[in-house]
Amino acid sequence: MQMVKKIVACLVGCLLCAAVMAQELNCKVTINADQVAGTNKSVFESLERAITDFMNDRRWTDYDYLIEERIECSIYLIINAYSGDNFAAELQVQSTRPIFNSNYKSPLFSYNDQNIEFSYNESDALTFEESNFGNNLTEILAYYAYIIIGTDFDSFSKMGGTPFYSKAEDIVNQAQSTNEKGWRAFEDGRNRYALITSIMDDIAKPYREYVYTYHRLGLDEMGIATDKAKVRIAQGLPVLKSIYKERPSNIIVGAFLETKLDEIINIYSKSTSEEKKAAYDILSYILPTLQYKMDALK
């Protein structure tokens, strides 16, 4: 009887442990099929569930995450065309990061991929193998899962996201032998090849180090030493300008600042006129089409 109790206790302990551990992502998936008229809507509901399960139930790293540590992210898939099992769509991917000593969640990664094509039917199981390029949908999802995780790791430890960016790069390399759109080298200045190449480019190393400084030594310290935290954030902006000036084709700097623009403007809203002007000059140089959003810095 005593032995039975020990076994039961052990099983309960294992179940409790499993209950508090989780996969890396907490991804909210939304399918917008408003542009597709007169079709069976159940396939879109099935697709939404399948993507949700694929992103959230798969183990993407070797790390153990607590439920509250999962990376908050979202996928918004706009279906532009649907025929048979074939889909043409646009994908919007976003992730956030909690800031220490606050309830604030900082936008960390935001990207719009306009070149999504894949096949899917309601009976399909979404599977992914790292060593083989499979269904284009699962390859795209896995690619962005690794980008999200890599960016999150970079924000907590200097260059910490490299192993996960490398996995995204592996997917891109495998895709070069396919005819799928969105992966090819020099096919499009903002495709998936361009994004991971920009991140892994040696010239982007100071940008990636700044992602750590901005979040871990900047935002995370705002509640403790506000002035010092703001200085650390400010000191990195000229570095981003230097990267962009030397290589305008590197899209990650612009993508980062687009994601952070509202946040940076808010940080500088109570700064001196000189500090505001310095920030405005850098931001408007890299993001000239968004100057209208920077009026608060003038």
C-alpha positions as CSV (number, residue, x, y, z in Angstrom):
1,M,0.0,0.0,0.0
2,Q,2.8,2.3,0.9
3,M,4.5,1.6,-2.4
4,V,1.3,2.4,-4.3
5,K,1.1,5.8,-2.5
6,K,4.7,6.6,-3.5
7,I,3.9,5.7,-7.1
8,V,0.8,7.9,-7.1
9,A,2.7,10.7,-5.4
10,C,5.4,10.5,-8.1
11,L,2.8,10.5,-10.9
12,V,1.0,13.5,-9.4
13,G,4.4,15.3,-9.1
14,C,5.2,14.6,-12.7
15,L,1.8,15.8,-13.8
16,L,2.1,19.0,-11.8
17,C,5.5,19.6,-13.2
18,A,4.2,19.1,-16.7
19,A,1.3,21.4,-16.0
20,V,3.6,24.3,-15.1
21,M,6.0,23.8,-18.0
22,A,5.1,24.9,-21.5
23,Q,6.4,25.3,-25.0
24,E,8.1,28.5,-26.0
25,L,5.3,30.3,-27.8
26,N,1.9,31.6,-26.8
27,C,0.7,32.5,-30.3
28,K,-2.7,34.0,-31.2
29,V,-3.6,33.1,-34.7
30,T,-6.3,35.0,-36.7
31,I,-7.4,34.1,-40.3
32,N,-9.0,36.9,-42.3
33,A,-10.8,35.5,-45.3
34,D,-13.1,38.5,-46.0
35,Q,-11.7,38.9,-49.5
36,V,-12.7,35.4,-50.4
37,A,-16.4,35.2,-51.2
38,G,-18.6,32.2,-51.7
39,T,-16.4,29.5,-50.2
40,N,-16.7,27.0,-47.4
41,K,-15.6,28.9,-44.3
42,S,-14.9,25.7,-42.4
43,V,-11.6,25.3,-44.1
44,F,-10.4,28.7,-42.7
45,E,-11.5,27.7,-39.2
46,S,-9.6,24.4,-39.6
47,L,-6.6,26.3,-40.9
48,E,-6.7,28.7,-37.9
49,R,-6.8,25.8,-35.4
50,A,-4.0,23.9,-37.2
51,I,-1.7,26.9,-37.2
52,T,-2.4,27.6,-33.6
53,D,-1.6,24.0,-32.6
54,F,1.5,23.9,-34.7
55,M,2.9,27.1,-33.3
56,N,2.0,26.5,-29.6
57,D,2.3,22.8,-29.2
58,R,5.6,22.2,-30.9
59,R,8.8,22.3,-28.8
60,W,11.1,24.7,-30.7
61,T,14.1,24.8,-28.4
62,D,15.8,22.6,-25.7
63,Y,14.8,25.1,-23.0
64,D,12.1,24.5,-20.4
65,Y,9.6,27.4,-20.3
66,L,7.2,28.2,-17.5
67,I,3.7,29.0,-18.7
68,E,4.2,32.7,-17.7
69,E,7.5,32.8,-19.6
70,R,6.1,31.9,-23.0
71,I,6.7,34.4,-25.8
72,E,3.6,36.4,-26.6
73,C,3.2,36.6,-30.3
74,S,0.5,36.8,-33.0
75,I,0.0,35.7,-36.6
76,Y,-2.6,37.5,-38.7
77,L,-3.1,35.7,-42.0
78,I,-5.1,37.6,-44.7
79,I,-6.3,35.2,-47.4
80,N,-6.3,37.0,-50.8
81,A,-7.2,34.0,-53.0
82,Y,-8.3,30.5,-52.5
83,S,-8.9,27.7,-55.1
84,G,-9.0,24.0,-54.4
85,D,-6.3,23.4,-51.8
86,N,-4.2,26.4,-52.9
87,F,-4.0,29.7,-50.9
88,A,-2.4,33.1,-51.7
89,A,-2.1,35.3,-48.6
90,E,-0.4,38.0,-46.7
91,L,1.1,37.4,-43.3
92,Q,1.6,39.8,-40.4
93,V,3.8,38.5,-37.6
94,Q,4.3,40.3,-34.2
95,S,5.8,39.5,-30.8
96,T,6.2,41.3,-27.5
97,R,8.5,41.2,-24.5
98,P,7.6,41.8,-20.9
99,I,9.5,44.6,-19.2
100,F,10.9,44.0,-15.7
101,N,9.2,45.7,-12.8
102,S,6.2,46.8,-14.9
103,N,3.0,45.6,-16.5
104,Y,4.2,46.9,-19.9
105,K,4.8,44.6,-22.9
106,S,7.2,46.1,-25.4
107,P,6.7,45.4,-29.1
108,L,9.7,43.3,-30.1
109,F,9.2,42.0,-33.6
110,S,6.8,43.1,-36.3
111,Y,6.9,42.1,-40.0
112,N,4.6,41.9,-43.0
113,D,5.2,39.1,-45.5
114,Q,3.2,39.7,-48.6
115,N,4.3,36.7,-50.6
116,I,2.6,33.7,-49.0
117,E,1.5,30.8,-51.1
118,F,0.7,27.3,-49.8
119,S,-1.5,24.3,-50.1
120,Y,-3.8,23.0,-47.4
121,N,-6.9,20.9,-46.9
122,E,-8.9,20.3,-43.8
123,S,-7.5,16.8,-43.3
124,D,-3.9,17.9,-43.4
125,A,-1.6,17.6,-40.4
126,L,1.0,20.3,-40.1
127,T,4.4,18.7,-39.7
128,F,7.9,20.1,-39.8
129,E,11.3,18.4,-40.2
130,E,14.4,20.4,-39.8
131,S,16.4,18.4,-42.2
132,N,13.9,18.5,-45.1
133,F,11.9,21.3,-46.8
134,G,8.3,20.2,-46.6
135,N,5.0,21.9,-47.0
136,N,5.6,25.6,-47.7
137,L,3.1,26.7,-45.0
138,T,4.9,24.8,-42.2
139,E,8.3,26.0,-43.4
140,I,7.1,29.6,-43.3
141,L,5.6,29.1,-39.8
142,A,8.8,27.4,-38.5
143,Y,10.9,30.2,-40.1
144,Y,9.0,32.9,-38.2
145,A,8.9,30.9,-35.0
146,Y,12.7,30.8,-35.0
147,I,12.9,34.5,-35.9
148,I,10.5,35.3,-33.0
149,I,12.5,33.2,-30.5
150,G,15.9,34.5,-31.8
151,T,14.8,38.1,-31.4
152,D,13.5,37.4,-27.9
153,F,16.8,35.7,-26.9
154,D,18.8,38.6,-28.3
155,S,16.8,41.0,-26.0
156,F,17.7,39.0,-22.9
157,S,21.3,38.1,-23.6
158,K,23.8,39.7,-26.0
159,M,23.7,37.8,-29.3
160,G,21.7,35.1,-27.6
161,G,19.4,34.5,-30.5
162,T,22.1,33.1,-32.9
163,P,21.2,29.4,-32.6
164,F,17.6,30.2,-33.6
165,Y,18.4,32.6,-36.4
166,S,20.7,29.9,-37.7
167,K,17.8,27.5,-37.9
168,A,15.7,30.1,-39.8
169,E,18.7,30.5,-42.1
170,D,18.8,26.7,-42.6
171,I,15.2,26.8,-43.8
172,V,16.0,29.6,-46.3
173,N,19.0,27.6,-47.6
174,Q,16.9,24.5,-48.1
175,A,14.3,26.6,-49.9
176,Q,16.7,27.8,-52.6
177,S,16.3,24.5,-54.5
178,T,12.5,24.9,-54.6
179,N,10.2,27.0,-56.7
180,E,8.4,28.5,-53.8
181,K,8.1,32.3,-53.7
182,G,9.4,34.4,-50.9
183,W,12.6,32.5,-50.3
184,R,14.9,33.1,-53.2
185,A,18.1,35.1,-52.9
186,F,17.7,38.6,-54.4
187,E,14.1,37.8,-55.5
188,D,12.7,40.6,-53.4
189,G,14.5,43.1,-51.1
190,R,12.1,42.3,-48.3
191,N,11.5,38.6,-48.6
192,R,12.4,35.9,-46.1
193,Y,15.9,35.5,-47.5
194,A,16.5,39.3,-47.2
195,L,15.3,39.4,-43.6
196,I,17.5,36.6,-42.2
197,T,20.4,37.7,-44.3
198,S,20.1,41.2,-42.8
199,I,20.0,39.8,-39.3
200,M,23.0,37.4,-39.8
201,D,25.1,40.0,-41.7
202,D,28.3,40.9,-39.8
203,I,27.4,44.6,-40.3
204,A,24.2,44.0,-38.2
205,K,26.1,42.7,-35.1
206,P,26.0,46.2,-33.4
207,Y,22.3,46.3,-34.1
208,R,21.8,42.9,-32.4
209,E,23.9,44.1,-29.5
210,Y,21.7,47.2,-29.3
211,V,18.6,45.0,-29.1
212,Y,20.1,43.7,-25.8
213,T,21.1,47.1,-24.6
214,Y,17.8,48.7,-25.5
215,H,15.7,46.1,-23.6
216,R,17.9,44.6,-20.9
217,L,19.9,47.7,-19.9
218,G,17.3,50.2,-21.1
219,L,13.6,49.4,-20.7
220,D,14.2,46.8,-17.9
221,E,16.0,49.5,-15.9
222,M,13.5,52.3,-16.5
223,G,11.8,51.8,-13.1
224,I,15.1,51.7,-11.2
225,A,17.4,54.3,-12.9
226,T,15.3,56.1,-15.5
227,D,17.9,58.7,-16.6
228,K,20.7,56.0,-17.1
229,A,18.3,53.8,-19.0
230,K,17.3,56.6,-21.4
231,V,21.0,57.4,-22.0
232,R,21.7,53.8,-22.9
233,I,18.8,53.8,-25.4
234,A,19.9,57.1,-26.8
235,Q,23.5,56.1,-27.3
236,G,22.6,53.2,-29.6
237,L,20.5,55.2,-32.1
238,P,23.6,56.7,-33.9
239,V,24.9,53.1,-34.3
240,L,21.7,52.2,-36.1
241,K,22.1,55.2,-38.4
242,S,25.7,54.1,-39.2
243,I,24.6,50.6,-40.2
244,Y,21.8,52.0,-42.3
245,K,24.0,54.6,-44.0
246,E,26.7,52.0,-44.8
247,R,24.2,49.4,-46.1
248,P,20.7,50.7,-46.8
249,S,19.8,47.3,-48.2
250,N,20.0,45.8,-44.7
251,I,16.3,45.9,-43.8
252,I,16.4,44.8,-40.1
253,V,17.4,48.2,-38.8
254,G,14.4,49.9,-40.5
255,A,12.1,47.0,-39.4
256,F,13.3,47.4,-35.8
257,L,12.7,51.1,-35.7
258,E,9.3,50.8,-37.3
259,T,8.3,48.4,-34.6
260,K,9.7,50.6,-31.9
261,L,8.8,54.1,-33.3
262,D,5.9,54.9,-31.0
263,E,7.8,53.6,-28.0
264,I,10.9,55.6,-28.8
265,I,8.8,58.8,-29.3
266,N,7.1,58.2,-26.0
267,I,10.5,57.7,-24.3
268,Y,11.8,61.0,-25.7
269,S,8.6,62.9,-25.1
270,K,9.9,64.4,-21.9
271,S,13.5,64.9,-23.0
272,T,15.3,68.1,-23.7
273,S,14.9,69.8,-27.1
274,E,18.5,68.8,-28.1
275,E,17.8,65.1,-27.3
276,K,14.5,65.2,-29.2
277,K,16.2,66.8,-32.2
278,A,19.0,64.2,-32.2
279,A,16.4,61.4,-32.1
280,Y,14.3,63.0,-34.8
281,D,17.3,63.4,-37.1
282,I,18.2,59.7,-36.8
283,L,14.6,58.4,-37.1
284,S,13.6,60.6,-40.0
285,Y,16.8,59.6,-41.8
286,I,16.1,55.9,-41.6
287,L,12.3,56.2,-41.8
288,P,11.6,59.2,-44.0
289,T,8.1,58.0,-44.9
290,L,7.1,58.0,-41.3
291,Q,8.2,61.6,-40.5
292,Y,4.6,62.6,-39.9
293,K,4.6,60.4,-36.8
294,M,7.6,62.2,-35.3
295,D,6.1,65.6,-34.8
296,A,6.3,65.2,-31.1
297,L,10.1,65.2,-31.4
298,K,10.3,68.5,-33.3
